[in-house]
Amino acid sequence: MMQSMLNQSVLVLNRHWAAVHVTNVRRALILVFGDHAKVVTDDYSTHNFESWRDLSQVSDSLRKIATPSFQIAVPEVIMLTRFSKFPPRQVKFSRRNIYTRDNYTCQYCGVIPPKDELTIDHVIPRSRGGKSTWDNVVLACMRCNMKKGDRMPGEIGLKLPTQPRKPHWLECSHFQVRPNENSLWQKFLDNAYWNVPLQE
């Protein structure tokens, strides 16, 4: 239980309150303990390690990790105290990121087959001038890909639930980054992004 909590995702803000990264609870607490970051709460107050530990003792609503001498709450968001830059947020056009964006799901029939039965399909076939770009490739199961062949989806009754697009940089991070709708993350991330289904 404690190990799973330590591996949960924490949103990282720069000192201008902009989201720049996602880390895990273990790393977040190390950063806070070393005075490299502060924990951010619902009311936008910030806490160093000592004040966060004190708040953890009196709060019943926060999930906590027990240490030999005290309990400390699991942070959702931390803010770096010195880092003010905006790191590059380009998402590499790669097989791994296409699979991540499409949630390992066939975009035509909605099935999640074994990974080795997924293919990357060009919505507009290359034989018709389709390019290998974010907005023209989707995951497809072998059955749908063979059915479609060199045709357009509409020509054989296939329909995409949403148009493919370049994913947000957080969507292709190595972390679980889908907060629930009441998450503190919502206050720091673009709501429009979170309202777009990950299957796009």
C-alpha atoms as one frame of an Amber mdcrd trajectory, in Angstrom:
protein
   0.000   0.000   0.000   2.741   2.466   1.012   4.796   1.522  -2.053   1.862
   2.189  -4.373   1.279   5.603  -2.768   4.959   6.497  -3.193   4.662   5.756
  -6.906   1.562   7.864  -7.501   1.855  10.905  -9.743   2.466  14.440  -8.525
   2.136  17.473 -10.779   5.211  19.731 -10.765   4.881  23.496 -11.273   7.656
  25.958 -11.928   7.892  28.987  -9.665   5.500  30.863 -11.976   2.771  28.293
 -11.211   2.901  26.681 -14.674   2.839  22.882 -15.029   6.198  21.658 -16.313
   6.507  17.992 -15.330   5.024  14.993 -13.547   6.943  13.065 -10.893   6.095
  10.485  -8.229   5.347  11.025  -4.528   8.746   9.686  -3.431  10.649  12.194
  -5.582   8.251  15.024  -4.695   8.805  14.548  -0.951  12.581  14.419  -1.489
  12.387  17.748  -3.344  10.257  19.291  -0.582  12.544  17.930   2.159  15.567
  19.428   0.392  13.901  22.861   0.079  13.835  22.568  -3.717  10.023  22.587
  -3.789   6.934  23.379  -1.732   3.651  21.508  -1.518   0.674  23.373  -2.991
  -2.785  22.981  -1.418  -6.351  23.657  -2.610  -6.291  27.252  -1.371  -3.002
  27.942  -3.228  -1.001  28.095  -0.028   2.462  26.561  -0.123   4.189  24.465
   2.520   7.777  23.564   3.220   8.526  20.130   4.691   7.966  21.163   8.305
   4.665  22.963   7.743   3.438  20.125   5.475   4.311  17.588   8.173   2.450
  19.685  10.757  -0.599  20.012   8.498  -0.510  16.254   7.911  -0.916  15.620
  11.651  -4.124  17.638  11.976  -5.833  16.826   8.665  -8.184  13.859   8.420
  -8.942  14.342   4.726  -5.459  13.738   3.347  -4.036  10.311   2.473  -0.937
   9.707   4.551   2.281   7.723   4.529   3.514   6.475   7.903   7.182   6.814
   8.829   8.726   5.498  12.085   8.294   8.892  13.768   5.399  10.674  12.032
   2.796  10.552   9.276   3.048  12.745   6.194   0.336  13.452   3.658   0.665
  12.536  -0.009   0.987  15.751  -2.065  -0.899  16.181  -5.350   0.985  19.247
  -6.591   4.381  20.731  -5.774   5.977  23.985  -6.904   9.704  24.236  -7.557
  11.212  27.110  -5.599  13.955  28.100  -8.049  13.050  26.723 -11.471  11.308
  29.316 -13.647  11.830  27.992 -17.172   9.383  26.294 -19.488  11.043  23.120
 -20.754  10.455  22.026 -24.342   7.072  20.379 -24.637   7.448  18.782 -28.025
   6.081  15.268 -28.296   8.208  13.003 -30.473   6.314  11.395 -33.344   7.070
   7.786 -32.420   5.384   4.400 -32.315   5.351   4.439 -28.485   3.667   7.835
 -28.359   1.044   6.841 -30.947   0.205   3.776 -28.839   0.062   5.938 -25.703
  -2.093   8.603 -27.344  -4.580   6.025 -28.643  -4.609   4.126 -25.341  -3.670
   0.821 -27.056  -7.172   0.805 -28.572  -8.326   0.260 -32.164  -9.700   3.627
 -33.218 -12.208   2.069 -35.607 -13.914  -0.607 -33.496 -12.864   0.322 -29.943
 -11.337  -3.095 -29.158  -8.167  -3.395 -27.049  -6.421  -6.384 -28.641  -3.038
  -7.840 -27.619  -0.278  -5.332 -28.364   1.143  -7.443 -31.198  -2.233  -7.363
 -32.961  -2.289  -3.566 -33.211  -1.108  -1.758 -36.327  -0.642   1.879 -37.259
  -3.072   2.867 -39.994  -2.955   5.915 -42.267  -6.476   7.391 -42.258  -5.856
   8.832 -45.722  -3.846   6.002 -47.310  -0.317   6.759 -48.440  -1.331   5.590
 -51.918  -3.699   8.584 -51.975  -1.171  11.088 -50.698  -1.689  10.557 -46.962
   1.245  11.603 -44.794   2.757  10.048 -41.678   1.624  12.820 -39.331  -0.186
  12.999 -35.986  -3.467  13.924 -37.650  -3.356  11.079 -40.195  -2.299   8.001
 -38.211  -4.315   5.935 -35.744  -4.067   2.563 -34.075  -6.112  -0.162 -35.736
  -6.567  -3.823 -34.960  -5.462  -6.182 -37.731  -9.080  -6.964 -38.629 -10.030
  -3.313 -39.182  -6.755  -2.530 -40.937  -7.225  -5.404 -43.387 -10.864  -4.428
 -43.943  -9.882  -0.831 -44.675  -6.897  -1.575 -46.910  -6.137   1.329 -49.253
  -9.545   2.921 -48.894 -10.870   5.866 -46.908 -12.715   4.890 -43.683 -16.055
   6.226 -44.928 -15.884   4.157 -48.091 -16.299   0.942 -46.097 -18.412   2.162
 -43.186 -15.616   2.766 -40.685 -15.790   5.903 -38.590 -13.316   7.497 -36.196
 -14.903   8.611 -32.895 -12.666  11.696 -32.903 -10.106  13.173 -35.246  -6.486
  12.195 -34.491  -4.300  15.008 -33.216  -0.906  15.727 -31.756  -1.106  14.802
 -28.061  -0.440  17.098 -25.136   3.061  16.657 -23.658   1.647  15.298 -20.375
  -0.387  12.678 -22.194   2.799  10.965 -23.379   4.673  11.141 -20.090   5.614
   7.916 -18.314   3.093   8.609 -15.563  -0.612   8.152 -15.049  -1.799  11.695
 -15.633  -5.565  11.502 -15.774  -6.773  13.216 -12.592 -10.334  12.799 -11.453
 -12.570  15.797 -11.965 -12.106  17.009  -8.383  -8.321  16.818  -8.514  -6.152
  19.767  -7.550  -4.434  19.252 -10.922  -7.511  20.783 -12.571  -6.588  24.192
 -11.191  -3.267  24.183 -12.993  -3.996  22.457 -16.280  -6.054  23.516 -19.251
  -9.583  22.182 -18.730 -10.023  21.879 -22.476  -7.163  19.389 -22.572  -8.658
  17.170 -19.899 -12.029  17.166 -21.652 -10.492  15.621 -24.782 -10.704  11.804
 -24.604  -7.316  10.068 -24.518  -8.487   7.762 -27.318  -8.139  10.586 -29.846
